[in-house]
Every structure is written in C-alpha cells, then in structure tokens.
Amino acid sequence: MDELPKYQRELPSFPHKLIDTPLKLVVDFHLEHLERDTKEGKLKPTNFWIVSRGLLLGAMQSYASVCVFLADKRPKPFMLQAGIINRAILETLVNVVALIEDPSRIDVLYREGFKNLALRYQDQHARFGSEPKWKEYLEVCRQGLEIMRESMGISSEELNDPSSIAANWPTPGILIFGRPNRKIAPWVTGSRQQVLKKLYELYYPHQSDLAHQRIAAVSAAMLVEKPEFQWNPGHGESGLVNTATLLLICLLAELQFAADYSRHPKLAELWAYLRQFDDDAAELWATRYEGLVAERRGA
C-alpha cells in the first residue's frame, strides 16, 4: 500500500484557554438569572423556562466533557466520544429553538417523558413485581409517577395505560425540515430555521455516523491510535472543541434573546473570537446572531 499523502501545514489552533473563561462566565450568568427569574415569576411559562435552563445546564456539562476528553494532558484524546457528545449539544440547541418558537410545545416534551418512564415502570412491574427485593424500588417509582402525573395534569387512566399517550417529540430533522410527504411542517421558521439547517447539514450526518458506529467511527478510533495519520495532527481535536463552543454560544444567544436579557458583552466577545477562526461561525453571525448578540449602538 502506498504511503498516504502528506498535507501538513500551519493551521490556526482553537484558542481554548482564551475562550473557556468568558464562556463559563456567560453560562453561569444565564444559569443564575434563569433560575432566579423563573422562581420570581418574571419568566413565563414556568415549565418552559425550567426545562430550557436544564437543557443549558446539560449542554455546558457536555461541553466540559468534550474538553476533558481532548485535554492535552490525556495520554490519548477521545475524539470519537467527543464527536458523539457534540451531536447531543446540537440536538439540545435544536430542541431549545423549537421550544422558543412555541413554548406551549413543552407539554409534548413533558408528556413524552412521562410516557417513557411509565412504560419502563410497567415493564419492570410485569417482570419483577412478585419479587420481594424489587418491592420497595417499584413502590418508590409508582409514587414518583403519581407526583409527576398530578403536576402535569395527566390522568390516572393514562398512568395505567401509558401507551395511550400520543405525545412524541420530533427528531432534529423533522423539527428543522418537517416531513413534506406526511404533511408535517417544520417546527422552526425564518432565520432560526436557516441557522439550524446550516448546522444540521454541516455536522449532523457525520456526528450520527460516529454515534451509530459507521466507518467514520472506525476512522476516528484509528486516528487516535495512530495520530500521525492525521493530515494535520492536533487539528481534529481543535475542531471538535470549536464545534462544541460554537453550538453552545448559539444556544446562549437564543436564550438571552428569548429571556429579553441585556446583551452580554462577553457573549459578543466570544462570537468575535470564533469568527476569526471559523468561517461557518461568521456565516451564522451574519445570518442571525449579529442581530441577537451585537451591542446596540448608542445603548
């Protein structure tokens, strides 16, 4: 087999240390204010904002996981796993944007979540309900479902027959593109849809190949084993952190705008950094995020 072609040249590395501190600052600001303002009744509907804050919290934890997996001090970077986590951050962004467009959709997410838990309980009770060692666990699960049922306005009949709950949250592709052959319209429109289409087409097919263990996953694993096979060793890791950061600052921009918060200067600073290194970030900025993030002149 012939030697692979060498294509090594100086590429800009992602300035993680420069980005990480202001990113954490902006995330912490939003986590604190969303929690406080929801409790004080300043943000409505309450369930929508509770879930949106939780999704932001999960996205930040995912970003931190990507950074840990790719840290310089690791013996080997976990590139495959970082790519899969980035898929989860993208799905978080799509879900939050779909909810922002119509906060009443939170009921679909809640009811689907309840249905899945109730179906799991139903299956476990059918299999293990007669075993004494399962009794306490199953009782606690049932009590938890009763509490959830009452808070969500779900009927006793639906608890006893969770498969009757029709709620199903759409996949990212349906949320963004709809499904014309079934006459299902997209759940996002306008510039929201434009940026999500761009991000989906840019990242989601490859990220899904990683998650579903296709050839892309094999390639990522082999590059970790033999990093010299990368055309530009180290650039793959840098790109993964760049992706995680870009998705997270898109999410922050959407939540900042939806909550009608003052434009955080550090968020604008983060976008300025990324636009220097990432042409896709510059395009997303021009399409939507400049209008959401850039400081108002004269303000």
LUMBAKOL-390058 format. One line per 5 residues: number of its first residue (from 1); for each residue x, y, z of N, C-alpha, C. Coordinates in Angstrom, 1 decimal. Layout:
<kolpas>
NUM	X,Y,Z,X,Y,Z,X,Y,Z  ... .
</kolpas>
This chain:
<kolpas>
1	0.8,-1.2,0.0,0.0,0.0,0.0,0.9,1.2,0.0  0.6,2.2,-0.9,1.4,3.4,-1.0,1.2,4.2,0.3  2.2,5.0,0.6,2.1,6.0,1.7,1.0,7.0,1.5  0.3,7.3,2.5,-0.7,8.4,2.4,-0.1,9.7,2.1  -0.7,10.5,1.3,-0.1,11.9,1.0,0.0,12.7,2.3 .
6	1.0,13.5,2.3,1.2,14.4,3.5,0.7,15.7,3.1  -0.1,16.3,4.0,-0.7,17.6,3.8,-0.7,18.4,5.1  0.5,18.5,5.6,0.7,19.2,6.9,1.1,20.7,6.6  0.4,21.5,7.2,0.7,22.9,7.1,0.2,23.6,8.4  0.6,24.8,8.6,0.3,25.5,9.8,-1.2,26.0,9.7 .
11	-2.0,25.5,10.7,-3.4,25.9,10.7,-3.7,26.6,12.1  -4.6,27.5,12.1,-4.8,28.2,13.4,-5.5,27.2,14.4  -4.9,27.0,15.6,-5.5,26.2,16.6,-6.5,26.9,17.4  -7.5,26.2,17.9,-8.6,26.8,18.6,-8.0,27.4,20.0  -8.3,28.7,20.3,-7.7,29.3,21.5,-8.5,28.9,22.7 .
16	-8.5,27.7,23.1,-9.4,27.2,24.2,-9.2,28.0,25.5  -8.0,28.2,25.9,-7.8,28.9,27.2,-8.3,30.4,27.1  -8.3,31.0,25.9,-8.8,32.3,25.8,-10.3,32.3,25.8  -10.9,31.2,25.3,-12.4,31.1,25.2,-13.1,30.6,26.5  -12.4,29.7,27.2,-13.1,28.9,28.2,-13.6,29.8,29.4 .
21	-12.8,30.8,29.8,-13.2,31.6,31.0,-14.4,32.5,30.7  -14.4,33.3,29.6,-15.6,34.1,29.3,-16.8,33.2,29.0  -16.6,32.0,28.4,-17.7,31.1,28.1,-18.4,30.7,29.4  -17.6,30.2,30.4,-18.1,29.8,31.7,-18.8,31.0,32.4  -18.3,32.2,32.3,-18.9,33.3,32.9,-20.3,33.6,32.3 .
26	-20.4,33.5,31.0,-21.7,33.8,30.3,-22.7,32.7,30.7  -22.2,31.4,30.7,-23.1,30.3,31.1,-23.6,30.5,32.5  -22.7,30.8,33.4,-23.1,30.9,34.8,-24.1,32.1,35.0  -23.8,33.2,34.3,-24.8,34.3,34.4,-26.2,33.9,34.0  -26.3,33.1,32.9,-27.6,32.7,32.4,-28.3,31.7,33.3 .
31	-27.5,30.7,33.8,-28.0,29.7,34.7,-28.6,30.4,36.0  -27.8,31.4,36.5,-28.2,32.1,37.8,-29.5,32.9,37.5  -29.5,33.7,36.4,-30.6,34.6,36.2,-31.9,33.8,35.7  -31.7,32.8,34.9,-32.9,32.0,34.5,-33.5,31.3,35.7  -32.7,30.8,36.6,-33.3,30.2,37.8,-34.0,31.2,38.7 .
36	-33.4,32.3,39.0,-34.0,33.4,39.8,-35.2,34.0,39.2  -35.1,34.3,37.9,-36.3,35.0,37.3,-37.5,34.0,37.1  -37.2,32.7,36.9,-38.3,31.8,36.8,-39.0,31.6,38.2  -38.2,31.5,39.3,-38.8,31.4,40.6,-39.6,32.7,41.0  -39.1,33.8,40.5,-39.8,35.1,40.9,-41.0,35.4,39.9 .
41	-41.2,34.5,39.0,-42.4,34.7,38.1,-42.1,35.7,37.0  -40.9,36.1,36.8,-40.6,37.1,35.7,-40.5,36.4,34.3  -40.2,35.1,34.3,-40.2,34.4,33.0,-41.3,33.4,33.0  -42.1,33.5,32.0,-43.3,32.6,31.8,-43.2,32.0,30.3  -43.8,30.8,30.1,-44.3,29.9,31.1,-43.3,29.2,31.9 .
46	-43.6,28.9,33.2,-42.6,28.4,34.1,-42.0,27.1,33.7  -42.8,26.1,33.2,-42.2,24.8,32.8,-41.3,25.0,31.6  -41.6,25.9,30.7,-40.7,26.1,29.6,-39.3,26.5,30.0  -39.3,27.5,31.0,-38.0,28.0,31.4,-37.3,27.1,32.3  -38.0,26.3,33.1,-37.3,25.3,33.9,-36.5,24.3,33.0 .
51	-37.2,23.8,31.9,-36.6,22.9,31.0,-35.5,23.5,30.2  -35.7,24.7,29.8,-34.7,25.4,29.0,-33.4,25.6,29.8  -33.6,26.0,31.0,-32.4,26.1,31.9,-31.7,24.8,32.1  -32.5,23.7,32.3,-31.9,22.4,32.4,-31.2,21.9,31.1  -31.7,22.3,30.0,-31.0,21.9,28.7,-29.7,22.7,28.6 .
56	-29.7,24.0,29.0,-28.5,24.8,29.0,-27.4,24.1,30.0  -27.9,23.7,31.1,-27.0,23.1,32.1,-26.4,21.8,31.5  -27.2,21.0,30.9,-26.7,19.8,30.2,-25.7,20.1,29.1  -26.0,21.1,28.3,-25.1,21.5,27.2,-23.8,21.9,27.7  -23.8,22.7,28.9,-22.5,23.1,29.4,-21.7,21.9,30.0 .
61	-22.4,21.0,30.6,-21.7,19.7,31.0,-21.2,18.9,29.9  -21.9,18.9,28.8,-21.4,18.2,27.6,-20.2,18.9,27.0  -20.2,20.2,27.0,-19.0,21.0,26.5,-17.8,20.7,27.4  -18.0,20.7,28.7,-16.9,20.4,29.6,-16.4,18.9,29.4  -17.3,18.0,29.1,-16.9,16.6,28.8,-16.0,16.6,27.6 .
66	-16.4,17.3,26.5,-15.6,17.4,25.3,-14.2,17.9,25.6  -14.1,18.9,26.4,-12.8,19.5,26.8,-11.9,18.5,27.6  -12.6,17.7,28.5,-11.9,16.7,29.3,-11.4,15.6,28.4  -12.2,15.2,27.5,-11.8,14.1,26.6,-10.7,14.4,25.7  -10.5,15.7,25.4,-9.5,16.2,24.4,-8.3,16.9,25.1 .
71	-8.3,16.9,26.4,-7.3,17.7,27.1,-5.9,17.2,26.7  -5.0,18.2,26.7,-3.6,17.9,26.3,-2.9,16.9,27.2  -3.3,16.9,28.5,-2.7,16.0,29.5,-3.1,14.6,29.4  -4.1,14.3,28.6,-4.6,12.9,28.4,-3.5,12.1,27.6  -3.3,10.9,28.0,-2.4,10.1,27.1,-2.8,10.0,25.7 .
76	-4.2,9.8,25.5,-4.7,9.9,24.1,-6.1,10.6,24.2  -6.3,11.4,23.1,-7.6,12.1,23.1,-8.8,11.1,22.7  -9.9,11.3,23.3,-11.1,10.6,22.9,-11.9,11.3,21.9  -11.4,11.3,20.6,-12.0,12.0,19.5,-13.4,11.5,19.1  -13.5,10.2,19.0,-14.8,9.6,18.7,-15.9,10.0,19.7 .
81	-15.6,9.8,21.0,-16.5,10.1,22.0,-16.9,11.6,22.0  -15.9,12.5,21.8,-16.2,13.9,21.8,-17.1,14.3,20.7  -16.9,13.6,19.5,-17.8,13.9,18.4,-19.2,13.5,18.7  -19.4,12.4,19.4,-20.8,11.9,19.7,-21.4,12.9,20.7  -20.6,13.4,21.6,-21.2,14.4,22.6,-21.6,15.7,21.9 .
86	-20.8,16.1,20.9,-21.2,17.3,20.1,-22.5,17.1,19.4  -22.9,15.9,19.0,-24.2,15.6,18.5,-25.3,16.0,19.5  -25.0,15.6,20.7,-26.0,15.9,21.8,-26.2,17.4,22.0  -25.1,18.1,21.9,-25.2,19.6,22.1,-26.0,20.2,20.9  -25.8,19.7,19.7,-26.6,20.2,18.6,-28.0,19.9,18.8 .
91	-28.4,18.7,19.2,-29.8,18.3,19.5,-30.4,19.2,20.6  -29.6,19.5,21.6,-30.0,20.5,22.6,-30.4,21.8,22.0  -29.6,22.3,21.1,-29.8,23.6,20.5,-31.1,23.6,19.7  -31.3,22.5,18.9,-32.5,22.4,18.1,-33.7,22.3,18.9  -33.7,21.5,20.0,-34.9,21.4,20.9,-35.2,22.8,21.5 .
96	-34.2,23.5,22.0,-34.5,24.7,22.7,-35.1,25.7,21.7  -34.5,25.8,20.5,-35.0,26.8,19.5,-36.5,26.4,19.1  -36.8,25.1,19.0,-38.2,24.7,18.7,-39.1,25.1,19.8  -38.7,25.0,21.0,-39.5,25.4,22.2,-39.6,26.9,22.3  -38.6,27.7,22.0,-38.7,29.1,22.0,-39.7,29.6,20.9 .
101	-39.7,28.9,19.8,-40.7,29.4,18.7,-42.1,29.2,19.2  -42.4,28.2,20.0,-43.7,28.0,20.6,-43.6,27.3,21.9  -43.5,28.1,23.0,-43.3,27.5,24.3,-44.4,26.5,24.8  -45.6,26.5,24.2,-46.6,25.6,24.6,-46.2,24.1,24.2  -45.2,24.0,23.3,-44.7,22.6,22.9,-44.1,21.9,24.1 .
106	-43.8,22.6,25.2,-43.2,22.0,26.4,-44.1,20.8,26.9  -45.4,20.9,26.6,-46.3,19.9,27.1,-46.0,18.5,26.3  -45.6,18.6,25.1,-45.3,17.4,24.3,-44.0,16.8,24.9  -43.0,17.6,25.3,-41.8,17.1,25.9,-42.1,16.4,27.2  -42.9,17.1,28.0,-43.2,16.6,29.4,-44.0,15.3,29.2 .
111	-45.0,15.3,28.4,-45.9,14.1,28.3,-45.2,12.9,27.7  -44.3,13.2,26.7,-43.5,12.1,26.2,-42.5,11.5,27.3  -41.9,12.4,28.0,-41.0,11.9,29.1,-41.8,11.1,30.1  -43.0,11.5,30.5,-43.8,10.8,31.5,-44.1,9.4,30.9  -44.5,9.4,29.6,-44.9,8.1,29.0,-43.8,7.1,29.0 .
116	-42.6,7.6,28.7,-41.4,6.7,28.6,-41.1,6.1,30.0  -41.2,7.0,31.1,-40.9,6.5,32.4,-42.0,5.5,32.8  -43.3,5.8,32.5,-44.4,4.9,32.9,-44.3,3.6,32.2  -43.9,3.6,30.9,-43.7,2.3,30.2,-42.6,1.5,30.8  -41.6,2.1,31.2,-40.5,1.4,31.9,-40.9,0.8,33.2 .
121	-41.7,1.6,34.0,-42.2,1.1,35.2,-43.1,-0.1,34.9  -44.0,0.0,34.0,-45.0,-1.0,33.6,-44.2,-2.3,33.3  -43.2,-2.2,32.5,-42.4,-3.4,32.1,-41.7,-4.0,33.3  -41.1,-3.2,34.1,-40.4,-3.7,35.3,-41.4,-4.4,36.3  -42.5,-3.7,36.5,-43.5,-4.3,37.4,-44.0,-5.6,36.9 .
126	-44.2,-5.8,35.6,-44.7,-7.0,35.0,-43.7,-8.1,35.2  -42.4,-7.8,35.1,-41.3,-8.8,35.2,-40.9,-9.1,36.6  -40.9,-8.1,37.5,-40.3,-8.3,38.8,-41.3,-8.0,39.9  -42.5,-7.7,39.6,-43.5,-7.2,40.7,-43.7,-8.2,41.8  -43.5,-9.5,41.5,-43.7,-10.5,42.5,-42.5,-10.8,43.4 .
131	-41.4,-10.2,43.0,-40.1,-10.5,43.8,-40.0,-9.5,44.9  -39.8,-10.0,46.2,-39.7,-9.1,47.3,-38.6,-8.0,47.2  -37.4,-8.4,46.6,-36.3,-7.4,46.6,-36.6,-6.2,45.7  -37.6,-6.4,44.8,-38.0,-5.3,43.9,-39.1,-4.4,44.5  -39.7,-4.8,45.6,-41.0,-4.2,46.1,-40.8,-2.7,46.4 .
136	-39.7,-2.4,47.2,-39.5,-1.0,47.6,-39.2,-0.1,46.4  -38.4,-0.6,45.6,-38.0,0.2,44.4,-39.2,0.5,43.5  -40.0,-0.5,43.3,-41.2,-0.3,42.4,-42.2,0.6,43.1  -42.3,0.5,44.4,-43.2,1.4,45.2,-42.8,2.9,45.0  -41.5,3.1,45.2,-40.9,4.5,45.0,-41.2,5.0,43.6 .
141	-41.0,4.1,42.6,-41.2,4.5,41.2,-42.7,4.9,41.0  -43.6,4.1,41.6,-45.0,4.4,41.4,-45.4,5.7,42.1  -44.8,6.0,43.3,-45.1,7.2,44.0,-44.5,8.4,43.1  -43.4,8.3,42.5,-42.8,9.3,41.7,-43.7,9.6,40.5  -44.2,8.6,39.9,-45.1,8.7,38.7,-46.4,9.4,39.1 .
146	-46.9,9.1,40.3,-48.1,9.8,40.8,-47.9,11.3,41.0  -46.7,11.6,41.6,-46.4,13.1,41.8,-46.3,13.8,40.4  -45.6,13.1,39.5,-45.5,13.7,38.2,-46.8,13.9,37.5  -47.6,12.8,37.6,-48.9,12.8,36.9,-49.8,14.0,37.4  -49.8,14.2,38.7,-50.6,15.3,39.2,-50.0,16.7,38.8 .
151	-48.7,16.8,38.8,-48.1,18.1,38.4,-48.3,18.4,36.9  -48.4,17.4,36.1,-48.5,17.6,34.6,-49.9,17.5,34.1  -50.9,17.2,35.0,-52.3,17.1,34.6,-52.5,15.9,33.8  -51.8,14.8,34.0,-52.0,13.6,33.3,-53.0,12.7,34.1  -53.9,12.0,33.4,-55.0,11.3,34.1,-54.5,10.0,34.6 .
156	-55.3,9.4,35.6,-55.0,8.1,36.1,-55.0,7.0,35.1  -56.0,7.2,34.1,-56.1,6.2,33.0,-54.8,6.2,32.2  -54.2,7.4,32.0,-53.0,7.4,31.2,-51.8,6.8,31.9  -51.8,7.0,33.2,-50.8,6.4,34.0,-50.9,4.8,33.9  -52.1,4.3,34.0,-52.3,2.9,33.9,-52.1,2.3,32.5 .
161	-52.3,3.2,31.5,-52.1,2.8,30.1,-51.2,3.8,29.4  -49.9,3.9,29.7,-49.1,5.0,29.2,-49.0,4.9,27.7  -49.2,3.7,27.1,-49.1,3.7,25.6,-50.2,4.5,24.9  -51.2,4.9,25.7,-52.3,5.7,25.1,-51.9,7.2,25.0  -50.7,7.5,25.6,-50.3,8.9,25.5,-49.6,9.1,24.1 .
166	-50.2,10.0,23.3,-49.8,10.1,21.9,-48.5,11.0,21.7  -48.1,11.7,22.8,-47.0,12.7,22.6,-45.7,12.0,22.2  -45.1,12.6,21.1,-43.8,12.1,20.6,-43.1,13.4,20.1  -41.9,13.6,20.8,-41.1,14.8,20.4,-40.4,14.4,19.0  -40.5,15.3,18.0,-39.9,15.0,16.7,-38.3,14.9,16.8 .
171	-37.8,14.3,15.8,-36.3,14.2,15.7,-35.8,15.6,15.2  -34.5,15.8,15.3,-34.0,17.1,14.8,-34.3,17.4,13.4  -34.2,16.4,12.5,-34.5,16.6,11.1,-35.9,17.0,10.9  -36.9,16.4,11.6,-38.3,16.8,11.4,-38.5,18.2,12.0  -37.9,18.5,13.1,-38.0,19.9,13.7,-37.6,20.9,12.7 .
176	-36.5,20.7,12.0,-35.9,21.7,11.1,-36.5,21.7,9.7  -36.7,20.5,9.1,-37.1,20.4,7.7,-38.6,20.0,7.6  -39.2,19.5,8.7,-40.5,18.9,8.5,-40.5,17.6,7.8  -41.6,17.1,7.4,-41.7,15.9,6.6,-42.8,16.1,5.6  -42.4,16.7,4.4,-43.5,17.0,3.4,-44.3,15.9,3.0 .
181	-43.8,14.7,2.8,-44.6,13.6,2.3,-45.7,13.1,3.3  -45.5,13.6,4.6,-46.5,13.3,5.6,-47.3,14.6,6.0  -47.0,15.6,5.3,-47.6,16.9,5.5,-47.3,17.4,7.0  -46.1,17.2,7.4,-45.6,17.7,8.7,-44.8,18.9,8.5  -45.2,20.0,9.0,-44.4,21.3,8.8,-43.2,21.3,9.7 .
186	-42.2,22.1,9.4,-41.1,22.3,10.3,-41.6,23.0,11.6  -40.9,22.8,12.7,-41.3,23.5,13.9,-40.5,24.8,14.1  -39.6,25.1,13.2,-38.8,26.3,13.3,-38.9,27.1,11.9  -38.9,28.4,11.9,-39.1,29.2,10.7,-38.0,30.3,10.7  -38.0,31.0,9.6,-37.2,32.2,9.5,-35.8,32.0,9.6 .
191	-35.1,33.0,10.2,-33.6,32.8,10.4,-33.2,31.7,11.4  -34.2,31.4,12.3,-33.9,30.2,13.2,-33.7,29.0,12.3  -34.6,28.8,11.4,-34.5,27.6,10.5,-33.3,27.7,9.7  -32.9,28.8,9.2,-31.7,29.0,8.3,-30.5,28.5,9.1  -30.3,29.0,10.3,-29.1,28.6,11.0,-29.1,27.2,11.4 .
196	-30.2,26.6,11.8,-30.3,25.2,12.2,-30.1,24.3,11.0  -30.6,24.7,9.8,-30.3,23.9,8.6,-28.8,23.9,8.3  -28.2,25.1,8.4,-26.7,25.1,8.2,-26.0,24.2,9.2  -26.3,24.3,10.5,-25.6,23.5,11.5,-25.9,22.0,11.3  -27.1,21.7,10.9,-27.5,20.3,10.7,-26.7,19.7,9.6 .
201	-26.8,20.4,8.5,-26.1,19.9,7.3,-24.6,19.8,7.4  -24.1,20.7,8.2,-22.6,20.8,8.5,-22.1,19.7,9.4  -22.9,19.4,10.4,-22.4,18.5,11.4,-23.1,17.2,11.6  -24.5,17.2,11.5,-25.3,16.1,12.0,-25.0,14.8,11.3  -24.9,14.7,9.9,-24.6,13.4,9.3,-23.4,12.7,9.8 .
206	-22.3,13.5,9.9,-21.0,12.9,10.4,-21.2,12.5,11.9  -21.8,13.4,12.7,-21.9,13.1,14.1,-22.8,11.8,14.3  -23.8,11.7,13.4,-24.6,10.5,13.5,-23.9,9.2,13.1  -23.0,9.3,12.1,-22.2,8.2,11.7,-21.3,7.8,12.9  -20.8,8.8,13.6,-20.0,8.4,14.8,-20.8,7.7,15.9 .
211	-22.0,8.2,16.1,-22.8,7.7,17.2,-23.3,6.3,16.8  -23.6,6.0,15.5,-24.1,4.8,15.1,-23.0,3.8,14.7  -21.8,4.2,14.9,-20.6,3.3,14.7,-20.5,2.8,13.3  -20.5,3.8,12.4,-20.2,3.6,11.0,-18.7,3.7,10.7  -18.4,3.8,9.5,-16.9,3.9,9.1,-16.3,5.1,9.7 .
216	-17.0,6.2,9.8,-16.5,7.4,10.4,-16.0,7.1,11.9  -16.7,6.3,12.6,-16.3,5.9,14.0,-15.0,5.1,14.0  -14.9,4.2,13.0,-13.7,3.4,12.9,-12.5,4.3,12.6  -12.7,5.2,11.7,-11.6,6.2,11.3,-11.2,7.0,12.5  -12.2,7.5,13.3,-11.8,8.3,14.4,-11.0,7.5,15.4 .
221	-11.4,6.3,15.7,-10.7,5.5,16.7,-9.3,5.2,16.2  -9.1,4.9,14.9,-7.8,4.6,14.4,-6.9,5.8,14.3  -7.5,7.0,14.2,-6.6,8.2,14.2,-6.1,8.5,15.6  -6.9,8.1,16.6,-6.4,8.2,18.0,-5.2,7.3,18.2  -5.4,6.1,17.7,-4.3,5.0,17.9,-3.1,5.5,17.1 .
226	-3.2,6.0,15.9,-2.1,6.4,15.1,-2.3,7.9,14.6  -2.0,8.8,15.6,-2.3,10.3,15.3,-1.4,10.8,14.1  -0.4,10.1,13.8,0.5,10.6,12.7,-0.3,10.5,11.3  -1.4,9.7,11.3,-2.1,9.6,10.1,-3.0,10.8,9.8  -3.2,11.7,10.8,-3.9,12.9,10.5,-3.1,13.8,9.6 .
231	-3.8,14.4,8.7,-3.0,15.3,7.8,-2.4,16.5,8.6  -3.1,16.9,9.5,-2.6,18.0,10.4,-2.9,17.5,11.9  -1.9,16.8,12.4,-2.1,16.3,13.8,-2.4,17.4,14.8  -3.5,17.1,15.5,-3.9,18.0,16.5,-5.1,18.9,16.1  -5.2,19.0,14.7,-6.3,19.9,14.2,-7.7,19.3,14.4 .
236	-7.8,18.0,14.4,-9.1,17.3,14.6,-9.6,17.6,16.0  -8.7,17.5,17.0,-9.1,17.8,18.4,-9.6,19.3,18.5  -8.8,20.2,17.9,-9.1,21.6,18.0,-10.5,21.9,17.4  -10.8,21.2,16.2,-12.0,21.4,15.6,-13.2,20.9,16.4  -13.0,19.9,17.1,-14.1,19.3,18.0,-14.5,20.3,19.1 .
241	-13.4,20.9,19.7,-13.7,21.9,20.8,-14.3,23.2,20.2  -13.9,23.5,19.0,-14.5,24.7,18.3,-16.0,24.4,18.0  -16.3,23.2,17.6,-17.7,22.9,17.3,-18.6,23.0,18.6  -18.1,22.4,19.7,-18.8,22.4,21.0,-19.0,23.9,21.4  -18.0,24.7,21.2,-18.1,26.1,21.7,-19.1,26.8,20.8 .
246	-19.1,26.6,19.5,-20.0,27.3,18.6,-21.4,27.0,18.9  -21.7,25.7,19.1,-23.1,25.3,19.4,-23.6,25.9,20.7  -22.7,26.0,21.7,-23.0,26.5,23.0,-23.3,28.0,22.9  -22.5,28.7,22.2,-22.8,30.2,22.1,-24.0,30.5,21.2  -24.4,29.6,20.3,-25.7,29.7,19.6,-26.8,29.6,20.6 .
251	-26.7,28.6,21.5,-27.7,28.3,22.5,-27.8,29.5,23.4  -26.7,30.0,23.9,-26.7,31.2,24.8,-27.4,32.4,24.1  -27.1,32.6,22.9,-27.7,33.7,22.1,-29.2,33.6,22.1  -29.7,32.4,21.8,-31.1,32.2,21.7,-31.8,32.4,23.0  -31.2,31.9,24.1,-31.8,32.1,25.4,-31.8,33.5,25.9 .
256	-30.7,34.2,25.6,-30.5,35.6,26.0,-31.6,36.4,25.3  -31.9,36.2,24.1,-32.9,36.9,23.3,-34.3,36.5,23.8  -34.5,35.3,24.0,-35.9,34.8,24.4,-36.2,35.4,25.8  -35.2,35.5,26.7,-35.5,36.0,28.0,-35.5,37.5,28.1  -35.2,38.1,26.9,-35.1,39.6,26.8,-34.1,40.2,27.8 .
261	-33.0,39.5,28.0,-31.9,40.0,28.8,-31.0,41.0,28.0  -30.4,41.9,28.8,-29.4,42.8,28.1,-28.3,42.0,27.4  -27.8,42.5,26.4,-26.8,41.8,25.6,-25.5,41.7,26.3  -25.1,40.5,26.6,-23.9,40.3,27.5,-22.7,40.6,26.6  -21.8,41.5,27.1,-20.6,41.8,26.3,-19.7,40.7,26.0 .
266	-19.6,39.8,27.0,-18.7,38.6,26.9,-19.2,37.6,25.8  -20.5,37.6,25.6,-21.0,36.7,24.6,-20.7,37.3,23.2  -20.8,38.6,23.1,-20.3,39.2,21.8,-18.8,39.0,21.6  -18.1,39.0,22.7,-16.6,38.8,22.6,-16.3,37.4,22.1  -17.1,36.4,22.6,-16.9,35.0,22.2,-17.2,34.8,20.7 .
271	-18.3,35.5,20.2,-18.6,35.4,18.8,-17.4,36.0,18.0  -16.9,37.1,18.5,-15.8,37.8,17.8,-14.6,36.8,17.6  -14.2,36.1,18.7,-13.1,35.2,18.7,-13.4,34.1,17.6  -14.6,33.5,17.7,-14.9,32.4,16.8,-14.9,32.8,15.3  -15.4,34.0,15.1,-15.5,34.4,13.7,-14.1,34.6,13.1 .
276	-13.1,34.7,13.9,-11.7,34.8,13.4,-11.2,33.5,12.9  -11.7,32.4,13.5,-11.1,31.1,13.3,-12.1,30.2,12.5  -13.3,30.6,12.3,-14.3,29.7,11.8,-15.2,30.4,10.8  -15.1,30.1,9.5,-15.9,30.8,8.5,-17.4,30.4,8.7  -17.7,29.3,9.2,-19.1,28.9,9.5,-19.7,29.8,10.6 .
281	-18.9,30.1,11.6,-19.4,31.0,12.7,-19.6,32.4,12.1  -18.8,32.8,11.2,-19.0,34.1,10.6,-20.3,34.1,9.8  -20.6,33.0,9.1,-21.8,33.0,8.3,-23.1,32.9,9.2  -23.0,32.2,10.3,-24.1,32.1,11.2,-24.3,33.5,11.9  -23.3,34.2,12.2,-23.3,35.5,12.7,-24.1,36.5,11.8 .
286	-23.7,36.4,10.5,-24.3,37.3,9.5,-25.8,37.0,9.3  -26.1,35.7,9.4,-27.5,35.2,9.1,-28.4,35.6,10.3  -28.0,35.4,11.5,-28.9,35.6,12.6,-28.3,36.2,13.9  -27.1,35.8,14.3,-26.7,36.1,15.6,-26.1,37.5,15.8  -25.8,38.2,14.8,-25.4,39.6,14.9,-26.5,40.4,15.5 .
291	-27.7,40.1,14.9,-28.9,40.8,15.4,-29.3,40.5,16.8  -28.9,39.3,17.3,-29.3,38.9,18.7,-28.2,39.3,19.7  -26.9,39.4,19.3,-25.8,39.5,20.2,-25.1,40.8,20.2  -24.9,41.4,19.0,-24.1,42.6,18.9,-24.7,43.7,19.8  -23.8,44.4,20.4,-24.3,45.5,21.3,-25.0,46.6,20.4 .
296	-26.1,47.1,20.9,-26.8,48.1,20.2,-26.0,49.4,20.2  -25.8,50.0,19.1,-25.1,51.3,19.0,-25.8,52.4,19.7  -25.1,53.1,20.6,-25.7,54.2,21.3,-26.4,53.8,22.6  -26.4,52.4,22.8,-27.1,52.0,24.0,-26.3,52.2,25.3 .
</kolpas>
